[in-house]
Amino acid sequence: MSESDELRMGVSEARANLTEVIARTRLLGVRVILTRRDKPQAVLVSPEWYERARAALGES
């Protein structure tokens, strides 16, 4: 996955377009970095990415 598979978006913008944001994450694998005042607050990732990350950390 490349840096182009990431999208930075303000929390308010993401809230206003939540259905589209979720679809891009789930269907296209785009990681969405949610920001407030240009500072990262959270990251939205696909369920598959999340499960791979948990497995890599040795979590069930």
C-alpha positions in Angstrom: 0.0 0.0 0.0 1.4 3.4 -0.9 1.0 6.8 0.6 -1.6 7.5 -2.1 -3.8 5.0 -0.3 -4.0 7.4 2.6 -6.3 10.4 2.9 -6.2 13.2 5.5 -9.6 14.6 6.3 -10.9 16.8 9.0 -13.2 15.3 11.6 -16.1 17.6 10.6 -15.7 16.7 6.9 -15.6 13.0 7.6 -18.7 13.3 9.8 -20.6 15.0 7.0 -19.5 12.4 4.5 -19.4 9.3 6.7 -21.0 6.8 4.4 -18.6 7.7 1.6 -15.6 7.6 3.9 -16.5 4.2 5.2 -17.1 2.9 1.7 -13.7 4.1 0.5 -12.0 2.5 3.5 -13.9 -0.8 3.3 -14.0 -1.2 -0.5 -10.8 0.5 -1.6 -8.6 0.0 1.4 -7.9 3.7 1.8 -6.7 4.6 5.3 -8.3 7.8 6.5 -6.4 10.0 8.9 -8.9 12.1 10.8 -7.6 15.5 11.8 -8.6 18.4 13.9 -6.6 21.6 13.4 -4.2 19.7 11.1 -3.3 17.3 14.0 -4.0 13.6 13.6 -6.8 12.4 16.0 -7.6 8.9 14.7 -7.2 6.6 11.7 -9.9 4.7 10.0 -8.8 1.4 8.5 -10.5 -1.5 6.8 -11.4 -4.6 9.0 -8.8 -6.7 7.1 -6.0 -4.2 7.8 -7.0 -4.0 11.5 -7.0 -7.8 11.8 -3.6 -8.1 10.2 -2.2 -5.4 12.6 -3.7 -7.3 15.6 -2.1 -10.6 14.4 1.2 -8.9 13.8 1.1 -7.6 17.4 0.2 -11.1 18.7 -3.3 -10.2 19.7 -6.3 -12.4 19.1 
